[in-house]
Amino acid sequence: MTGLWDSFLPNNPAGQAEALYQARRLGNPSRLWRWVQRLLMVYSLAFSAFMVIFIVLVTVFGLRISVDQWDSFQPWAVAAIVIALGWHVGLIFRTLLLSSNSLAREQTGQTWELLTLTDLDARAIVRGKWAVTVRRMLPAFGWLALGRIGPIFWLGFKLNGNLLLGQVTYLDTVITLPHPLLLLLAAGLVTAFTLINLLFTAACGMLGGARSKRSEWALLNAAGLRLRPAGLYAAIGLMILLFTWATRWDITLYTNPAISQEFRQQAINLIGTSLIHAATTLDNGVMVSALLTSIKVNNPYLQTISVDLVLIGSALLSLLLYAAFTALTLAGAERRALREGAQVPEKRKRESKKKKHHEIAPLEAELNESVLQAEDDTAVMRRQS
């Protein structure tokens, strides 16, 4: 297990030097700021624990409260949402700052030559520095994941919670509570999205720093790279909405008698998956996790099981694309390192073998010539004798 962890987050000399630099640069925050951070974190974690216990009591043990009691939670929930949002943005900014400066510092300080003289290739240099940032920020993002669970659970219960509490009722309405396994899955997805956000953000910082000749522009380049997937998926979601609005396709699905129930189901699942996938990539898993924990209401066209499957499929697709974006971004940083003189191990080995061959070949030729000359001299002496 340790070997797999070390292969994913290598700890090589380039990373060790980067860790020492980051430790000197970060320093120690003031005592007041440390206390403020701790208080905000404790509040966020306490609200998450409260919401998890409350949702479990409602869904498993049948707890019911009045609407007024539920509404009294709202100010506390809003405060937790604001804290989690600010916490998240602050950690992303700090990650970009650390990772973007690691390669940009090598270029501005013109120390790439020192790195290329070592046995580290481009991949080892980039992955080593990237791993240092990930290791340093991993505990903070882990606590953030726990702090995000409470606000997201509250948003999920807020969607249709009034139906359960009796504020709104409809005839022939079947209310389905989320299964405890869905609650556990939602918490796991919140954690997974938070941690993979760290990996992708650190990779964006590496590529942004590698592209920048000046350290002043490294953070801006990294932030631009980090926002690109958000802009892409925002455009995709907008195009889907404009298409359904312009063609009235969503209305046609329900009003056209020639459309079968099966095709209608598949079309709605496709549209829903696309929109939820785009949204959950933008909000880092908030929508899909909140919908998984929400109270479902029966729908003649879209059953509850299909809704959950659409949500899970959208979440898995988003996580896979996050991983692909991270790998492609790190590969781009490695290509930049190659341009600066770093080489892959195979090429370095081939060149060292060629160099040794060129150095030894003249000596071998001279030795062979000496041996032949000695043999000729011996033959001449034998003839004379």
Buried (B, 14 or more C-beta within 10 A) or exposed (E): EEEEEEEEBBBBBBBEBBBEBBEEEEEEEEEEEEEEBEEBBEBBBBBBEBBBEBBBEBBEEEEEBEEEEBEEBEEBBEBBBEBBEEBBEEBBBBBBBBBBBBBBBBBBEEEBEEBBEEEBBBBBBBBBBBBBBBBBBBEBBBBBBBBBBBBBBBBBBBBBBBBBBEEEEEEEEEEBBBBEEBBEBBBBBBBBBBBBBBBBBBBBBBBBBBBBEEBEBBBEBBBEBBEEBBEBBBEBBEEBBEEBEEEEEBEBBEEEEEEEEEEBBEBBBEBBBBBBBBBBBBBBBBBBBBBBBBBBBEEEEBBBEBBBEBBBBBBBBBBEBBEEBBEEBBBBBBEBBBEBEBBBEEEBEEEEEEEEEEEEEEEEEEEEEEEEEEEEEEEEEEEEE
